């Protein structure tokens, strides 16, 4: 500590979309003051991959472009960072409830076979990997963070893979079948066991604190019949062992309280079985859909099935894909509708109308979300103000007003 400022060994800054330019540049400049050497400040991510030269000129920090998909990119080891499973403990260190917290977050392919000019994937992930083994990641996540309810796949174009049948079979072998039910695990026990072994004490302490506070809130709300005594006992255990404050919770306190806390949590924690879901979150490519592919997809508890409809030229392929989904009883669908690119407002309306008509005709639900195009490069990429050649401020504002209420 020098001059009352804490210095970190390293700081990593993840950049997101290019239109967060102002906030991101400020973040990088702010981070500089917390490292002794600017070479210990690492900047990567989407924006860093799309406009690296502009970022370096503005900050003096040379960003890392593209994927961390080979060993030794940060240190002399054989770790491939891009293949690491996510650290779910981080989700207990943020100030909001992450919606996909109860999902296995991974991918089974990488990149895309398309080169759409409006999309950043060909730039960031230029090589298509048709199959990425996933079972070992799922096993690791289950051991370290408890079993998850859903499977969230971040593939950019999974249907393009020649290994797609193999991918479906692997997902089914993981237990994600249509009749499968999920029973919540006792993460308090899992995290306590790992804490005893000295696995990342600080992070597990925060996560256990989060579990205790959530349990306390739910316990108080439900007021189980005859449980008032146990609830008061639970509160007293927290207070006596200083476990009711994030600043005072300690490993020793948890160890002292464990024998008393464990039976209460096990007795009253949520145990009801729930349906599980699979979500190809980045969307599927209608142009690759066949009857056989949709039949394979229908074996999964997929909800929703996301099918891209980026421009009106995809109409025939898109309609065919939706009709096949309905044929195989996949009744909940979703998509983003790109607008403000080369399309006109009338063409956006036509795509929305197609979805309305298909929903009525086939007896299914299609949730459509218009997504505004922002350029990937140059000055126009640095804010959300870009207006496409067939659009104007009034048209753009009209879409925003609709989205605000729907």
PAROPA-341604 format. One line per 10 residues: number of its first residue (from 1); their letters; for each residue x, y, z of C-alpha. Coordinates in Angstrom, 2 decimals. Each point is the difference from the previous one (the first is absolute). Layout:
BEGIN
NUM = A = X,Y,Z; ...
END
This chain:
BEGIN
1 = XXXXXXXXXX = 0.00,0.00,0.00; 1.47,3.33,-1.10; -1.61,3.33,0.87; -3.10,-1.84,1.27; -0.67,-1.57,-3.44; -0.16,-3.78,-0.30; 1.87,-1.39,-2.99; -1.01,-3.26,-1.64; 2.28,-2.58,-1.60; -2.21,0.05,-3.09
11 = XXXXXXXXXX = -3.25,1.51,-1.16; -2.05,-1.44,-2.85; -2.55,2.16,-1.79; -2.62,-1.70,-2.16; -1.39,2.24,-2.73; -3.53,-0.57,-1.26; -1.83,1.61,-2.91; 1.69,2.84,-1.88; -2.78,2.45,0.89; 1.18,-0.11,3.63
21 = XXXXXXXXXX = 3.11,1.86,-1.20; -0.12,2.94,2.43; -0.59,-2.12,3.10; 2.62,-2.57,-1.02; 2.74,2.55,-0.70; -0.66,1.62,3.38; 0.19,-3.41,1.69; 3.41,-0.72,-1.60; 1.40,3.38,1.04; -1.33,-0.49,3.54
31 = XXXXXXXXXX = 1.58,-3.48,0.19; 3.44,1.34,-0.89; 0.43,1.64,3.39; -0.35,-3.34,1.80; 2.95,-1.82,-1.66; 3.67,0.89,0.46; 0.76,-0.89,-3.63; -2.47,0.54,-2.83; 1.19,-3.31,-1.47; -1.98,-1.59,2.84
41 = XXXXXXXXXX = -3.24,1.44,-1.39; -1.59,-2.38,-2.50; -2.85,1.08,-2.27; -1.95,-2.42,-2.20; -3.50,-0.87,-1.15; -2.35,1.04,-2.78; 0.90,3.68,-0.39; 3.71,-0.78,0.37; -0.29,-2.47,-2.87; -1.97,2.27,-2.34
51 = XXXXXXXXXX = 1.70,3.39,0.42; 3.33,-0.75,1.74; 1.97,2.81,-1.65; -2.48,2.67,1.10; 0.08,-1.37,3.54; 3.80,-0.02,0.14; 0.19,3.54,-1.37; -2.46,1.18,2.65; 1.42,-1.85,3.01; 3.61,-0.88,-0.78
61 = XXXXXXXXXX = -0.80,-3.63,0.87; 0.38,-2.57,-2.77; -3.11,-2.20,0.17; -0.13,-3.73,-0.53; -2.10,-0.77,-3.08; -1.91,-3.18,-0.65; -0.24,-3.16,2.07; 2.27,-1.34,2.72; -0.09,-3.39,-1.70; 3.61,-1.15,0.22
71 = XXXXXXXXXX = 2.24,-0.76,3.00; 2.46,2.48,1.47; -1.71,3.21,-1.09; 0.37,1.54,3.48; 2.38,-2.32,1.82; 2.33,-2.88,-0.74; -2.47,-2.83,0.44; -2.18,-2.30,-2.09; -3.32,1.56,1.06; -2.38,0.94,-2.83
81 = XXXXXXXXXX = -2.03,2.78,1.58; -2.81,-0.08,-2.54; -0.74,-3.63,0.88; -0.26,0.60,3.75; -3.44,-0.37,1.60; -1.39,3.18,1.59; 0.60,0.83,3.66; -3.51,0.09,1.45; 1.25,1.41,3.32; 0.39,3.35,-1.78
91 = XXXXXXXXXX = -3.77,0.18,-0.33; -0.27,0.36,3.78; 2.33,3.00,-0.11; -2.22,2.23,-2.16; -2.84,2.23,1.13; -2.81,-1.65,-1.98; -1.41,-3.47,-0.59; 1.43,-1.36,-3.24; -2.94,-1.56,-1.92; 1.98,-2.99,-1.30
101 = XXXXXXXXXX = 1.66,-0.79,3.33; -1.68,-3.41,0.17; 1.22,-1.09,-3.44; 3.01,-1.84,-1.31; 1.50,2.71,-2.23; 2.19,-1.43,-2.74; 0.31,-0.62,-3.74; 0.30,-3.10,-2.18; 1.18,1.71,-3.19; 1.97,3.18,-0.59
111 = XXXXXXXXXX = -0.25,2.66,-2.68; -2.31,0.07,-3.01; 0.05,-1.16,-3.60; -1.68,3.23,-1.18; 1.69,3.35,-0.65; -2.94,2.37,0.54; 1.21,3.59,-0.32; -2.07,1.19,2.98; 1.48,-2.61,2.37; 3.21,0.08,2.06
121 = XXXXXXXXXX = 0.38,-3.79,0.33; 2.07,-0.48,-3.21; 2.46,2.59,1.33; 0.21,-1.25,3.58; -0.35,-3.76,-0.65; 1.30,-0.46,-3.56; 0.48,-3.78,0.20; -2.98,-2.31,0.27; 0.38,-2.88,2.48; -2.70,-2.53,-0.79
131 = XXXXXXXXXX = 0.14,-1.78,3.35; 1.26,0.94,3.48; -0.12,-2.78,2.64; -2.16,1.19,2.88; -0.68,-2.82,2.46; 3.17,0.68,2.03; -1.04,3.66,0.46; -3.44,-1.03,1.18; 1.55,-2.43,2.49; 2.38,2.68,1.31
141 = XXXXXXXXXX = -2.79,2.55,0.44; -2.13,-2.55,1.87; 2.85,-0.89,2.36; 1.07,3.58,0.68; -3.27,1.91,-0.01; -2.78,-2.57,0.23; -2.15,-1.44,-2.79; -1.78,2.58,-2.14; -3.58,-0.11,-1.20; 0.32,1.07,-3.64
151 = XXXXXXXXXX = 2.48,-0.20,-2.87; 0.86,3.35,-1.62; 2.03,-0.45,-3.19; 1.74,3.06,-1.45; 0.74,-1.49,-3.43; -0.18,2.46,-2.87; -1.10,-2.52,-2.63; -0.43,-3.49,1.41; -2.15,-1.26,-2.88; 2.89,0.51,-2.44
161 = XXXXXXXXXX = 1.98,-2.74,1.72; 0.34,-3.38,-1.75; 0.20,-1.35,3.57; -3.44,1.34,0.91; -1.56,-3.48,0.50; 2.91,-0.84,2.33; -0.56,3.25,1.90; -3.67,-0.82,0.55; 0.88,-3.49,1.20; 2.53,1.42,2.46
171 = XXXXXXXXXX = -2.55,2.46,1.39; -2.48,-2.83,0.47; 2.67,-2.12,1.73; 0.54,2.87,2.46; -3.59,-0.51,1.14; -1.68,2.83,-1.92; -2.96,-2.02,-1.21; -3.60,1.15,-0.38; -1.26,-1.95,3.01; 2.90,0.88,2.31
181 = XXXXXXXXXX = -0.61,1.92,3.23; 2.47,1.94,2.11; 0.20,-0.08,3.78; 1.97,2.94,1.46; 3.24,-1.04,1.68; 1.08,1.04,3.46; 2.68,2.49,-1.04; 0.62,0.90,3.62; 1.38,-3.51,0.56; 1.97,0.00,-3.27
191 = XXXXXXXXXX = 1.62,3.37,0.69; 0.72,-0.83,3.65; 1.79,-3.18,-1.06; 2.16,1.94,-2.47; 0.62,2.72,2.59; 1.28,-2.65,2.43; 2.48,-1.11,-2.68; 1.27,3.57,-0.39; -1.41,0.53,-3.49; 0.01,3.76,-0.65
201 = XXXXXXXXXX = -1.06,0.91,3.55; -0.86,3.62,-0.70; -2.35,-0.72,-2.91; -1.70,-2.95,1.69; -0.55,2.13,3.13; -1.82,2.61,-2.09; -2.08,-2.68,-1.76; -0.93,-1.71,3.28; -0.99,3.39,1.43; -2.23,0.52,-3.06
211 = XXXXXXXXXX = -1.60,-3.42,0.55; -0.64,0.74,3.68; -1.59,3.40,-0.69; -2.21,-1.39,-2.77; -1.06,-2.90,2.22; -0.75,2.44,2.82; -2.23,2.12,-2.26; -1.90,-2.98,-1.41; -0.31,-1.61,3.44; -1.47,3.21,1.45
221 = XXXXXXXXXX = -2.45,0.46,-2.89; -1.40,-3.51,0.04; -0.30,-0.36,3.76; -0.35,-3.77,-0.21; -2.56,-1.46,2.37; 1.65,-0.62,3.36; 3.31,1.42,-1.22; 0.17,3.20,2.04; 2.26,-1.60,2.59; 2.39,-1.23,-2.69
231 = XXXXXXXXXX = -0.02,3.41,-1.68; 0.92,1.74,3.26; 2.68,-2.61,0.62; 1.39,0.59,-3.49; 0.22,3.77,0.61; 1.70,-0.49,3.36; 2.60,-2.30,-1.55; 0.80,2.64,-2.61; 0.30,2.76,2.61; 2.04,-2.02,2.50
241 = XXXXXXXXXX = 2.52,-1.01,-2.68; 0.03,3.39,-1.79; -1.29,-1.58,-3.22; -2.69,2.61,-0.68; 2.38,2.57,-1.48; 2.18,-0.35,-3.08; 2.82,1.82,1.77; 0.05,-2.25,3.09; -0.80,-3.46,-1.39; 3.01,-2.28,0.48
251 = XXXXXXXXXX = 1.12,-3.55,-0.62; 0.33,-0.64,3.74; -3.49,1.38,0.63; -1.47,-2.30,-2.63; 1.83,-3.02,1.34; -1.27,0.74,3.52; -3.58,0.45,-1.24; -0.08,-2.80,-2.56; -1.46,-2.80,2.16; -2.90,2.25,1.04
261 = XXXXXXXXXX = -0.61,1.66,-3.39; 0.19,-3.11,-2.18; -3.19,-1.82,1.20; -2.08,3.20,-0.12; 1.06,0.82,-3.55; -0.50,-3.58,-1.15; -3.48,-0.13,1.56; -1.35,3.25,-1.48; 1.94,0.55,-3.23; -1.79,-0.26,-3.35
271 = XXXXXXXXXX = -0.29,-3.61,-1.18; -2.90,0.04,-2.46; 0.71,-1.52,-3.40; -0.07,2.30,-3.01; 0.18,-0.36,-3.76; 3.35,0.56,-1.66; 0.66,1.86,-3.23; 2.58,0.24,-2.75; 0.56,3.37,-1.65; 2.16,0.58,-3.08
281 = XXXXXXXXXX = 0.27,3.57,1.13; 1.66,1.58,-3.04; -2.62,-1.33,-2.39; -0.17,-2.65,-2.70; 0.44,0.50,-3.74; -3.23,-0.70,-1.89; 1.97,-0.62,-3.21; 1.45,-3.20,1.48; -3.29,-1.35,1.31; -1.24,-3.29,-1.43
291 = XXXXXXXXXX = -2.74,-2.35,1.09; 2.60,-2.30,1.59; 1.73,2.86,1.87; -3.29,1.22,1.42; -0.93,-3.53,0.99; 3.29,-0.27,1.90; -0.54,3.38,1.66; -3.47,-1.04,1.11; 1.51,-2.72,2.19; 1.38,2.73,2.27
301 = XXXXXXXXXX = -1.99,1.98,2.58; 0.74,3.08,-2.06; -1.53,3.27,1.16; -0.10,2.19,-1.89; 1.27,-0.99,-3.42; 1.71,3.11,-1.36; 0.01,0.31,-3.79; 1.69,2.96,-1.67; -2.00,2.22,-2.37; 2.50,2.76,-0.74
311 = XXXXXXXXXX = -1.36,1.21,-3.35; -2.99,-0.59,-2.26; 2.07,-2.03,-2.46; -0.02,-2.83,2.57; -3.81,-0.20,-0.14; -0.39,-3.36,-1.75; 2.65,-1.79,2.10; -1.33,1.57,3.18; -3.65,-0.91,-0.63; 0.98,-3.57,-0.87
321 = XXXXXXXXXX = 2.03,-0.29,3.23; -2.88,1.29,2.14; -2.46,-2.35,-1.67; 2.32,-2.94,0.68; 0.30,1.08,3.63; -3.78,-0.03,0.31; -0.13,-3.40,-1.72; 2.22,-1.44,2.75; -1.93,1.73,2.83; 2.59,2.69,0.76
331 = XXXXXXXXXX = -2.52,2.68,0.85; 2.06,2.74,1.66; 2.26,1.93,-2.35; 1.94,3.24,0.20; 2.16,2.19,-2.16; 1.74,3.31,-0.40; -1.01,2.02,-3.04; 2.94,2.08,-1.22; -1.07,3.46,-1.19; 1.60,3.30,-0.98
341 = XXXXXXXXXX = 2.45,-1.78,-2.31; -0.88,-0.41,-3.69; -3.66,-0.73,0.72; -2.82,2.53,-0.12; -2.65,0.57,2.71; -2.50,-1.74,-2.27; 2.22,-3.08,-0.17; 0.31,-0.10,3.79; -3.79,0.19,0.22; -0.32,-2.79,-2.55
351 = XXXXXXXXXX = 2.23,-2.28,2.10; -2.03,0.77,3.12; -3.23,-0.65,-1.89; 1.37,-3.34,-1.22; 0.57,-1.01,3.61; -3.50,1.09,0.99; -1.54,-1.96,-2.86; 2.10,-3.10,0.69; -0.95,0.10,3.68; -3.70,0.13,-0.84
361 = XXXXXXXXXX = 0.21,-2.58,-2.77; 2.09,-2.57,1.87; -1.25,0.56,3.55; 3.45,0.86,1.32; 1.63,2.95,1.80; 2.75,2.06,-1.62; 1.63,2.73,2.05; 1.69,2.54,-2.28; 2.39,2.69,1.17; 1.10,2.69,-2.50
371 = XXXXXXXXXX = 3.76,0.50,0.44; 1.50,3.25,-1.31; 3.05,-0.26,-2.24; 3.10,1.97,1.00; 3.09,0.02,-2.27; 2.90,-2.19,1.09; 2.80,2.39,-0.92; 0.85,3.70,-0.12; -1.39,3.01,1.84; -3.61,-1.06,-0.59
381 = XXXXXXXXXX = 0.64,-3.18,2.00; 0.77,1.97,3.19; -3.57,0.97,0.89; -3.59,-1.08,-0.63; -0.83,3.00,-2.20; 0.53,-1.62,-3.42; -2.99,0.23,-2.35; -0.14,-2.34,-2.99; -0.52,1.27,-3.58; -3.71,-0.96,-0.04
391 = XXXXXXXXXX = -0.76,1.21,3.51; -0.37,3.35,1.77; -0.20,1.25,3.59; -3.78,-0.25,0.11; -0.05,-3.62,-1.20; 2.75,-0.97,2.46; -1.76,1.74,2.88; -3.27,-1.70,-0.90; 1.57,-3.44,0.36; 1.54,1.03,3.35
401 = XXXXXX = -3.40,1.13,1.29; -1.57,-3.31,-0.98; 2.77,-1.95,1.73; -0.37,2.04,3.19; -3.56,-1.22,0.52; 0.18,-3.51,-1.46
END
